[in-house]
Amino acid sequence: MIKGYIIAQTELCKGCELCIDACPQESLRLSPNLNKKGYRYVELYKDNCTGCTNCGIICPDSVITVYRENKKKKKQAEA
């Protein structure tokens, strides 16, 4: 399985929840904490992110950066 994770710029997030609705793995939620502007911000709370980038693409303020772990290459059998 491909693993991914996000980093959100919490102080810029307005808590619109578009990214939460766009996540097929339901990995995101709004934090119970508030940023300096008084908004609840998005956070990754499940370890099932695949790095699909849906959340980063739909974010109107571009506050989400998505990362994917490199796939481990299988060693080819020697002929």
N, CA, C and O atoms as a GROMACS GRO file, in nm:
protein
  316
    1MET      N    1   0.083  -0.118   0.000
    1MET     CA    2   0.000   0.000   0.000
    1MET      C    3   0.088   0.125   0.000
    1MET      O    4   0.190   0.130   0.070
    2ILE      N    5   0.050   0.222  -0.077
    2ILE     CA    6   0.123   0.348  -0.082
    2ILE      C    7   0.086   0.430   0.041
    2ILE      O    8  -0.032   0.442   0.076
    3LYS      N    9   0.186   0.487   0.106
    3LYS     CA   10   0.164   0.569   0.224
    3LYS      C   11   0.190   0.715   0.190
    3LYS      O   12   0.278   0.746   0.109
    4GLY      N   13   0.115   0.801   0.252
    4GLY     CA   14   0.135   0.943   0.233
    4GLY      C   15   0.105   1.018   0.361
    4GLY      O   16   0.063   0.960   0.461
    5TYR      N   17   0.128   1.147   0.358
    5TYR     CA   18   0.093   1.232   0.470
    5TYR      C   19   0.083   1.376   0.420
    5TYR      O   20   0.128   1.408   0.310
    6ILE      N   21   0.023   1.461   0.500
    6ILE     CA   22   0.007   1.602   0.463
    6ILE      C   23   0.072   1.691   0.568
    6ILE      O   24   0.089   1.652   0.684
    7ILE      N   25   0.107   1.809   0.524
    7ILE     CA   26   0.144   1.916   0.616
    7ILE      C   27   0.057   2.034   0.580
    7ILE      O   28   0.057   2.080   0.466
    8ALA      N   29  -0.018   2.082   0.677
    8ALA     CA   30  -0.107   2.196   0.655
    8ALA      C   31  -0.049   2.319   0.725
    8ALA      O   32   0.001   2.309   0.837
    9GLN      N   33  -0.058   2.431   0.660
    9GLN     CA   34  -0.017   2.558   0.720
    9GLN      C   35  -0.134   2.602   0.810
    9GLN      O   36  -0.226   2.671   0.766
   10THR      N   37  -0.127   2.561   0.934
   10THR     CA   38  -0.241   2.576   1.025
   10THR      C   39  -0.286   2.720   1.045
   10THR      O   40  -0.405   2.746   1.064
   11GLU      N   41  -0.194   2.813   1.041
   11GLU     CA   42  -0.231   2.953   1.063
   11GLU      C   43  -0.303   3.014   0.943
   11GLU      O   44  -0.364   3.120   0.956
   12LEU      N   45  -0.296   2.949   0.827
   12LEU     CA   46  -0.363   3.000   0.708
   12LEU      C   47  -0.494   2.927   0.679
   12LEU      O   48  -0.575   2.975   0.599
   13CYS      N   49  -0.515   2.813   0.742
   13CYS     CA   50  -0.635   2.732   0.718
   13CYS      C   51  -0.758   2.802   0.776
   13CYS      O   52  -0.754   2.851   0.889
   14LYS      N   53  -0.866   2.805   0.697
   14LYS     CA   54  -0.991   2.868   0.741
   14LYS      C   55  -1.097   2.767   0.782
   14LYS      O   56  -1.209   2.804   0.816
   15GLY      N   57  -1.062   2.639   0.778
   15GLY     CA   58  -1.155   2.536   0.823
   15GLY      C   59  -1.276   2.518   0.734
   15GLY      O   60  -1.385   2.489   0.785
   16CYS      N   61  -1.262   2.533   0.604
   16CYS     CA   62  -1.377   2.524   0.512
   16CYS      C   63  -1.427   2.380   0.496
   16CYS      O   64  -1.540   2.360   0.452
   17GLU      N   65  -1.346   2.282   0.529
   17GLU     CA   66  -1.379   2.139   0.524
   17GLU      C   67  -1.387   2.080   0.383
   17GLU      O   68  -1.428   1.964   0.369
   18LEU      N   69  -1.350   2.153   0.281
   18LEU     CA   70  -1.352   2.097   0.145
   18LEU      C   71  -1.256   1.979   0.134
   18LEU      O   72  -1.287   1.880   0.068
   19CYS      N   73  -1.141   1.990   0.196
   19CYS     CA   74  -1.043   1.882   0.191
   19CYS      C   75  -1.094   1.757   0.262
   19CYS      O   76  -1.066   1.645   0.219
   20ILE      N   77  -1.166   1.776   0.370
   20ILE     CA   78  -1.221   1.663   0.445
   20ILE      C   79  -1.319   1.585   0.359
   20ILE      O   80  -1.318   1.462   0.357
   21ASP      N   81  -1.405   1.659   0.287
   21ASP     CA   82  -1.502   1.594   0.198
   21ASP      C   83  -1.434   1.527   0.079
   21ASP      O   84  -1.486   1.428   0.027
   22ALA      N   85  -1.319   1.580   0.036
   22ALA     CA   86  -1.250   1.526  -0.082
   22ALA      C   87  -1.163   1.405  -0.051
   22ALA      O   88  -1.118   1.337  -0.143
   23CYS      N   89  -1.139   1.376   0.076
   23CYS     CA   90  -1.049   1.267   0.114
   23CYS      C   91  -1.119   1.132   0.104
   23CYS      O   92  -1.210   1.105   0.183
   24PRO      N   93  -1.080   1.045   0.010
   24PRO     CA   94  -1.146   0.915  -0.003
   24PRO      C   95  -1.115   0.819   0.113
   24PRO      O   96  -1.191   0.725   0.136
   25GLN      N   97  -1.006   0.843   0.185
   25GLN     CA   98  -0.970   0.756   0.297
   25GLN      C   99  -1.026   0.808   0.430
   25GLN      O  100  -1.010   0.743   0.534
   26GLU      N  101  -1.089   0.924   0.428
   26GLU     CA  102  -1.142   0.986   0.550
   26GLU      C  103  -1.034   1.000   0.656
   26GLU      O  104  -1.054   0.967   0.773
   27SER      N  105  -0.918   1.051   0.612
   27SER     CA  106  -0.801   1.065   0.699
   27SER      C  107  -0.792   1.200   0.768
   27SER      O  108  -0.710   1.218   0.859
   28LEU      N  109  -0.874   1.295   0.727
   28LEU     CA  110  -0.863   1.432   0.777
   28LEU      C  111  -0.980   1.469   0.867
   28LEU      O  112  -1.089   1.412   0.857
   29ARG      N  113  -0.953   1.563   0.954
   29ARG     CA  114  -1.058   1.619   1.038
   29ARG      C  115  -1.018   1.761   1.076
   29ARG      O  116  -0.904   1.804   1.055
   30LEU      N  117  -1.113   1.834   1.134
   30LEU     CA  118  -1.080   1.964   1.188
   30LEU      C  119  -1.029   1.945   1.330
   30LEU      O  120  -1.085   1.869   1.408
   31SER      N  121  -0.923   2.014   1.360
   31SER     CA  122  -0.863   2.007   1.493
   31SER      C  123  -0.959   2.069   1.595
   31SER      O  124  -1.032   2.162   1.562
   32PRO      N  125  -0.959   2.019   1.717
   32PRO     CA  126  -1.038   2.084   1.821
   32PRO      C  127  -0.975   2.218   1.864
   32PRO      O  128  -1.039   2.298   1.932
   33ASN      N  129  -0.851   2.241   1.824
   33ASN     CA  130  -0.780   2.365   1.857
   33ASN      C  131  -0.809   2.473   1.753
   33ASN      O  132  -0.854   2.443   1.642
   34LEU      N  133  -0.782   2.596   1.789
   34LEU     CA  134  -0.803   2.709   1.700
   34LEU      C  135  -0.669   2.771   1.662
   34LEU      O  136  -0.574   2.770   1.740
   35ASN      N  137  -0.663   2.825   1.540
   35ASN     CA  138  -0.543   2.899   1.501
   35ASN      C  139  -0.556   3.044   1.550
   35ASN      O  140  -0.655   3.077   1.617
   36LYS      N  141  -0.460   3.129   1.519
   36LYS     CA  142  -0.460   3.266   1.570
   36LYS      C  143  -0.579   3.349   1.520
   36LYS      O  144  -0.618   3.448   1.584
   37LYS      N  145  -0.637   3.308   1.407
   37LYS     CA  146  -0.751   3.381   1.352
   37LYS      C  147  -0.884   3.328   1.406
   37LYS      O  148  -0.990   3.380   1.373
   38GLY      N  149  -0.876   3.223   1.489
   38GLY     CA  150  -0.997   3.168   1.549
   38GLY      C  151  -1.064   3.058   1.471
   38GLY      O  152  -1.178   3.022   1.500
   39TYR      N  153  -0.996   3.003   1.372
   39TYR     CA  154  -1.051   2.894   1.292
   39TYR      C  155  -0.997   2.760   1.340
   39TYR      O  156  -0.882   2.749   1.381
   40ARG      N  157  -1.082   2.658   1.333
   40ARG     CA  158  -1.033   2.522   1.350
   40ARG      C  159  -0.965   2.484   1.220
   40ARG      O  160  -1.016   2.514   1.112
   41TYR      N  161  -0.852   2.419   1.227
   41TYR     CA  162  -0.772   2.389   1.108
   41TYR      C  163  -0.770   2.239   1.083
   41TYR      O  164  -0.797   2.158   1.172
   42VAL      N  165  -0.738   2.204   0.960
   42VAL     CA  166  -0.736   2.063   0.920
   42VAL      C  167  -0.612   1.994   0.977
   42VAL      O  168  -0.506   2.054   0.992
   43GLU      N  169  -0.631   1.866   1.009
   43GLU     CA  170  -0.519   1.785   1.055
   43GLU      C  171  -0.540   1.641   1.009
   43GLU      O  172  -0.653   1.596   0.989
   44LEU      N  173  -0.430   1.572   0.992
   44LEU     CA  174  -0.431   1.430   0.958
   44LEU      C  175  -0.444   1.352   1.088
   44LEU      O  176  -0.361   1.366   1.177
   45TYR      N  177  -0.549   1.270   1.100
   45TYR     CA  178  -0.567   1.199   1.226
   45TYR      C  179  -0.571   1.048   1.211
   45TYR      O  180  -0.576   0.976   1.311
   46LYS      N  181  -0.569   0.998   1.088
   46LYS     CA  182  -0.562   0.854   1.065
   46LYS      C  183  -0.434   0.824   0.988
   46LYS      O  184  -0.384   0.908   0.914
   47ASP      N  185  -0.384   0.706   1.007
   47ASP     CA  186  -0.259   0.664   0.941
   47ASP      C  187  -0.288   0.586   0.813
   47ASP      O  188  -0.219   0.488   0.782
   48ASN      N  189  -0.389   0.628   0.738
   48ASN     CA  190  -0.424   0.556   0.616
   48ASN      C  191  -0.417   0.644   0.491
   48ASN      O  192  -0.473   0.609   0.387
   49CYS      N  193  -0.350   0.757   0.501
   49CYS     CA  194  -0.334   0.848   0.387
   49CYS      C  195  -0.252   0.780   0.278
   49CYS      O  196  -0.150   0.717   0.306
   50THR      N  197  -0.299   0.792   0.154
   50THR     CA  198  -0.227   0.734   0.040
   50THR      C  199  -0.155   0.840  -0.042
   50THR      O  200  -0.086   0.807  -0.139
   51GLY      N  201  -0.169   0.966  -0.004
   51GLY     CA  202  -0.104   1.073  -0.080
   51GLY      C  203  -0.172   1.100  -0.212
   51GLY      O  204  -0.104   1.136  -0.309
   52CYS      N  205  -0.302   1.083  -0.220
   52CYS     CA  206  -0.374   1.097  -0.346
   52CYS      C  207  -0.379   1.241  -0.398
   52CYS      O  208  -0.406   1.262  -0.516
   53THR      N  209  -0.354   1.338  -0.314
   53THR     CA  210  -0.350   1.483  -0.344
   53THR      C  211  -0.487   1.549  -0.360
   53THR      O  212  -0.493   1.668  -0.392
   54ASN      N  213  -0.596   1.477  -0.341
   54ASN     CA  214  -0.728   1.539  -0.354
   54ASN      C  215  -0.742   1.660  -0.262
   54ASN      O  216  -0.796   1.763  -0.303
   55CYS      N  217  -0.696   1.649  -0.139
   55CYS     CA  218  -0.710   1.758  -0.043
   55CYS      C  219  -0.630   1.880  -0.086
   55CYS      O  220  -0.679   1.993  -0.075
   56GLY      N  221  -0.509   1.860  -0.133
   56GLY     CA  222  -0.426   1.971  -0.176
   56GLY      C  223  -0.480   2.041  -0.300
   56GLY      O  224  -0.468   2.162  -0.313
   57ILE      N  225  -0.538   1.963  -0.389
   57ILE     CA  226  -0.593   2.019  -0.512
   57ILE      C  227  -0.717   2.104  -0.484
   57ILE      O  228  -0.735   2.210  -0.543
   58ILE      N  229  -0.803   2.058  -0.394
   58ILE     CA  230  -0.929   2.127  -0.371
   58ILE      C  231  -0.918   2.245  -0.275
   58ILE      O  232  -1.007   2.329  -0.270
   59CYS      N  233  -0.810   2.252  -0.199
   59CYS     CA  234  -0.794   2.359  -0.100
   59CYS      C  235  -0.790   2.495  -0.169
   59CYS      O  236  -0.700   2.520  -0.249
   60PRO      N  237  -0.885   2.584  -0.140
   60PRO     CA  238  -0.890   2.714  -0.208
   60PRO      C  239  -0.775   2.808  -0.170
   60PRO      O  240  -0.745   2.901  -0.244
   61ASP      N  241  -0.712   2.783  -0.057
   61ASP     CA  242  -0.603   2.870  -0.012
   61ASP      C  243  -0.466   2.804  -0.023
   61ASP      O  244  -0.366   2.861   0.020
   62SER      N  245  -0.461   2.685  -0.080
   62SER     CA  246  -0.335   2.611  -0.102
   62SER      C  247  -0.252   2.599   0.026
   62SER      O  248  -0.132   2.624   0.024
   63VAL      N  249  -0.316   2.560   0.134
   63VAL     CA  250  -0.244   2.547   0.261
   63VAL      C  251  -0.198   2.404   0.288
   63VAL      O  252  -0.130   2.380   0.388
   64ILE      N  253  -0.235   2.310   0.202
   64ILE     CA  254  -0.202   2.169   0.223
   64ILE      C  255  -0.096   2.124   0.124
   64ILE      O  256  -0.110   2.144   0.003
   65THR      N  257   0.010   2.066   0.176
   65THR     CA  258   0.112   2.003   0.093
   65THR      C  259   0.107   1.854   0.120
   65THR      O  260   0.108   1.809   0.235
   66VAL      N  261   0.101   1.776   0.012
   66VAL     CA  262   0.088   1.631   0.022
   66VAL      C  263   0.221   1.566  -0.012
   66VAL      O  264   0.288   1.605  -0.108
   67TYR      N  265   0.258   1.469   0.068
   67TYR     CA  266   0.381   1.394   0.045
   67TYR      C  267   0.348   1.246   0.034
   67TYR      O  268   0.258   1.195   0.100
   68ARG      N  269   0.424   1.177  -0.052
   68ARG     CA  270   0.412   1.033  -0.068
   68ARG      C  271   0.545   0.968  -0.040
   68ARG      O  272   0.649   1.019  -0.081
   69GLU      N  273   0.542   0.857   0.030
   69GLU     CA  274   0.664   0.782   0.054
   69GLU      C  275   0.700   0.707  -0.074
   69GLU      O  276   0.613   0.659  -0.145
   70ASN      N  277   0.828   0.699  -0.101
   70ASN     CA  278   0.874   0.626  -0.220
   70ASN      C  279   0.842   0.479  -0.206
   70ASN      O  280   0.854   0.420  -0.098
   71LYS      N  281   0.803   0.420  -0.317
   71LYS     CA  282   0.781   0.276  -0.318
   71LYS      C  283   0.915   0.206  -0.306
   71LYS      O  284   1.014   0.250  -0.365
   72LYS      N  285   0.918   0.098  -0.233
   72LYS     CA  286   1.039   0.019  -0.223
   72LYS      C  287   1.046  -0.069  -0.347
   72LYS      O  288   0.951  -0.141  -0.379
   73LYS      N  289   1.159  -0.063  -0.415
   73LYS     CA  290   1.176  -0.143  -0.536
   73LYS      C  291   1.211  -0.284  -0.499
   73LYS      O  292   1.296  -0.309  -0.413
   74LYS      N  293   1.146  -0.377  -0.564
   74LYS     CA  294   1.178  -0.517  -0.543
   74LYS      C  295   1.304  -0.550  -0.621
   74LYS      O  296   1.320  -0.509  -0.735
   75LYS      N  297   1.392  -0.625  -0.558
   75LYS     CA  298   1.512  -0.667  -0.627
   75LYS      C  299   1.477  -0.768  -0.734
   75LYS      O  300   1.404  -0.864  -0.711
   76GLN      N  301   1.531  -0.744  -0.851
   76GLN     CA  302   1.502  -0.836  -0.962
   76GLN      C  303   1.585  -0.963  -0.940
   76GLN      O  304   1.702  -0.957  -0.900
   77ALA      N  305   1.524  -1.074  -0.968
   77ALA     CA  306   1.594  -1.203  -0.953
   77ALA      C  307   1.707  -1.210  -1.056
   77ALA      O  308   1.691  -1.171  -1.172
   78GLU      N  309   1.820  -1.260  -1.009
   78GLU     CA  310   1.933  -1.272  -1.101
   78GLU      C  311   1.908  -1.385  -1.199
   78GLU      O  312   1.861  -1.492  -1.163
   79ALA      N  313   1.941  -1.359  -1.323
   79ALA     CA  314   1.916  -1.458  -1.428
   79ALA      C  315   2.028  -1.556  -1.442
   79ALA      O  316   2.022  -1.646  -1.526
   0.00000   0.00000   0.00000
